[in-house]
């Protein structure tokens, strides 16, 4: 009689253990939740909104696509707006305005994650005019992007290196992105944002 409760307890523990294993495996390799940490993707994504990111496709060889809202690890120059090519970037070290974007990231990645939109593919020539992207000489239709007049919103053309992606926030006047610290290497891209699930009123595809 005593063996039945014991067997039930063991089965329950095994069931919970298996469920946790699969939940952690799915999060590690397939889908993972992220919280939007800033206002850089307004109006597409608000600060505090939560999204699910498809990590699996990129782990089996799928590359980011133009226009994807993507989670990635930026270069370690993000905090100080450091560029891999000294002297490049929307602002020089003395704070003076420049029209030059950053064409090369620093060699090491940061320990944080960012959410931005892919606006430039490997080999593309990218410029920015009033916050809007000019890709390979043609202005891109970006109804999601905000106008801005900051010096960093007007940048001279650069060529995105092979194996790299140019990332920008939709809130062009309030986004730390590839303009400041360079394109992102393919290996640092985590996955594509596919759906927002919180708050409930904002639930839907990204």
C-alpha positions as CSV (number, residue, x, y, z in Angstrom):
1,X,0.0,0.0,0.0
2,X,2.9,2.4,0.7
3,X,4.5,1.8,-2.6
4,X,1.7,3.4,-4.6
5,X,2.1,6.9,-3.1
6,X,5.9,6.6,-3.5
7,X,5.5,5.5,-7.2
8,X,3.2,8.5,-7.8
9,X,5.7,10.9,-6.2
10,X,8.5,9.5,-8.4
11,X,6.4,9.8,-11.5
12,X,5.5,13.4,-10.7
13,X,9.1,14.3,-10.1
14,X,10.1,12.7,-13.4
15,X,7.3,14.4,-15.2
16,X,8.3,17.8,-13.8
17,X,12.0,17.1,-14.6
18,X,11.2,16.2,-18.2
19,X,9.0,19.2,-18.7
20,X,11.7,21.5,-17.3
21,X,14.3,19.9,-19.6
22,X,12.2,20.5,-22.7
23,X,11.3,24.0,-21.6
24,X,15.0,24.9,-21.1
25,X,16.0,23.2,-24.3
26,X,13.3,25.1,-26.3
27,X,14.5,28.4,-24.8
28,X,18.1,27.7,-25.5
29,X,17.8,26.6,-29.1
30,X,14.4,27.6,-30.4
31,X,12.3,30.4,-28.9
32,X,13.3,32.8,-26.1
33,X,11.5,35.7,-24.5
34,X,13.2,39.2,-24.4
35,X,12.1,42.5,-22.8
36,X,12.5,45.7,-24.8
37,X,15.0,47.7,-22.7
38,X,14.7,51.2,-24.3
39,X,12.7,53.5,-26.6
40,X,15.0,52.9,-29.6
41,X,12.4,50.8,-31.5
42,X,9.4,53.2,-30.9
43,X,6.8,53.2,-32.5
44,X,7.2,49.5,-33.5
45,X,8.0,48.3,-30.0
46,X,7.6,50.2,-26.7
47,X,9.9,50.1,-23.8
48,X,9.0,47.2,-21.5
49,X,7.2,45.3,-24.2
50,X,8.0,41.6,-24.3
51,X,8.8,39.6,-27.5
52,X,9.5,36.0,-28.5
53,X,12.6,35.5,-30.6
54,X,13.2,32.6,-33.0
55,X,16.7,31.4,-32.3
56,X,16.4,28.1,-34.1
57,X,16.5,29.3,-37.7
58,X,19.8,31.1,-37.2
59,X,21.4,28.1,-35.5
60,X,20.7,25.9,-38.5
61,X,22.2,28.3,-41.0
62,X,19.4,30.8,-41.8
63,X,20.7,34.3,-42.2
64,X,19.0,37.6,-41.2
65,X,16.8,39.2,-43.8
66,X,16.4,42.9,-44.7
67,X,13.8,44.5,-42.5
68,X,13.9,41.8,-39.7
69,X,13.6,43.1,-36.1
70,X,16.5,41.2,-34.7
71,X,18.1,40.4,-31.3
72,X,21.9,40.4,-31.3
73,X,25.0,41.1,-29.2
74,X,26.5,44.4,-30.2
75,X,30.3,45.3,-30.3
76,X,31.8,46.2,-26.9
77,X,32.2,49.8,-28.1
78,X,28.5,50.5,-27.5
79,X,28.9,52.1,-24.1
80,X,31.5,54.6,-25.3
81,X,30.3,54.8,-28.9
82,X,33.6,53.4,-30.0
83,X,34.2,52.4,-33.6
84,X,36.6,49.8,-34.9
85,X,38.0,52.4,-37.1
86,X,39.2,55.3,-34.9
87,X,37.9,58.7,-36.0
88,X,34.7,57.3,-37.6
89,X,31.2,57.6,-36.2
90,X,28.6,60.4,-36.1
91,X,30.6,62.1,-33.4
92,X,34.3,62.5,-33.0
93,X,36.0,61.9,-29.6
94,X,35.8,65.6,-28.8
95,X,32.0,65.6,-29.3
96,X,32.1,67.5,-32.6
97,X,29.5,66.5,-35.2
98,X,30.5,64.3,-38.2
99,X,28.6,62.9,-41.1
100,X,30.6,59.7,-41.1
101,X,29.0,56.4,-40.0
102,X,31.1,53.6,-38.4
103,X,32.2,51.1,-41.0
104,X,33.9,48.6,-38.7
105,X,32.9,47.3,-35.2
106,X,35.3,46.7,-32.4
107,X,36.8,43.2,-32.4
108,X,35.0,42.0,-29.2
109,X,31.3,41.7,-28.5
110,X,29.5,43.2,-25.5
111,X,27.9,41.3,-22.7
112,X,24.5,42.7,-23.4
113,X,21.8,42.2,-26.1
114,X,20.1,44.8,-28.3
115,X,16.9,44.8,-30.4
116,X,17.2,46.7,-33.7
117,X,16.1,46.4,-37.4
118,X,18.3,45.0,-40.2
119,X,18.6,47.9,-42.7
120,X,21.8,46.9,-44.5
121,X,23.0,43.5,-45.8
122,X,26.5,42.3,-46.5
123,X,27.9,44.3,-49.4
124,X,25.3,47.0,-49.3
125,X,26.2,50.7,-49.4
126,X,24.3,52.5,-46.7
127,X,23.8,56.2,-46.1
128,X,21.3,58.0,-43.8
129,X,19.4,61.2,-44.7
130,X,17.1,62.8,-42.1
131,X,17.0,59.5,-40.3
132,X,16.0,57.5,-43.3
133,X,18.1,54.8,-45.0
134,X,19.5,55.2,-48.5
135,X,20.5,51.7,-49.6
136,X,22.6,51.3,-52.7
137,X,21.7,54.8,-53.8
138,X,18.0,54.5,-53.4
139,X,16.0,55.8,-50.4
140,X,14.2,53.0,-48.7
141,X,10.4,53.2,-47.8
142,X,10.4,53.1,-44.0
143,X,6.9,54.1,-42.7
144,X,7.9,52.7,-39.3
145,X,10.9,55.1,-38.9
146,X,10.8,58.5,-37.3
147,X,12.2,61.7,-38.8
148,X,15.1,63.3,-37.0
149,X,17.3,66.3,-37.4
150,X,20.2,65.3,-35.1
151,X,23.7,65.3,-36.7
152,X,23.7,61.5,-36.5
153,X,20.6,61.4,-38.7
154,X,22.6,62.4,-41.8
155,X,25.5,60.1,-42.6
156,X,27.8,59.6,-45.6
157,X,27.7,56.3,-47.4
158,X,29.7,53.3,-46.2
159,X,29.9,49.7,-47.5
160,X,28.8,47.0,-45.1
161,X,31.6,44.3,-44.9
162,X,31.0,40.7,-46.0
163,X,29.4,38.7,-43.2
164,X,28.1,41.8,-41.4
165,X,24.7,43.6,-41.0
166,X,23.9,47.2,-40.5
167,X,21.4,47.6,-37.6
168,X,19.3,50.7,-36.7
169,X,16.4,51.4,-34.3
170,X,13.2,52.7,-35.7
171,X,13.3,55.7,-33.3
172,X,16.1,57.3,-35.4
173,X,16.7,60.2,-33.1
174,X,17.0,58.1,-30.0
175,X,18.9,54.9,-30.9
176,X,22.4,53.7,-30.3
177,X,23.1,51.5,-33.3
178,X,25.4,50.7,-36.2
179,X,25.8,54.4,-37.0
180,X,27.9,54.8,-33.8
181,X,29.6,51.4,-33.4
182,X,29.5,49.7,-36.7
183,X,27.9,46.7,-38.5
184,X,27.2,43.5,-36.6
185,X,29.0,40.2,-37.4
186,X,26.8,37.3,-38.4
187,X,28.0,35.2,-35.5
188,X,26.7,37.8,-33.0
189,X,23.1,37.7,-34.4
190,X,20.8,35.7,-32.0
191,X,17.5,35.6,-33.8
192,X,14.5,37.3,-35.3
193,X,11.7,38.8,-33.2
194,X,8.5,37.0,-34.3
195,X,5.8,38.0,-31.9
196,X,5.0,40.3,-29.0
197,X,3.1,38.8,-26.1
198,X,3.1,41.5,-23.4
199,X,1.2,43.7,-22.7
200,X,-1.8,41.7,-24.0
201,X,-3.3,44.7,-25.9
202,X,-0.1,44.8,-28.0
203,X,-0.1,41.0,-28.7
204,X,0.7,40.1,-32.3
205,X,3.3,39.7,-34.9
206,X,6.4,41.9,-35.1
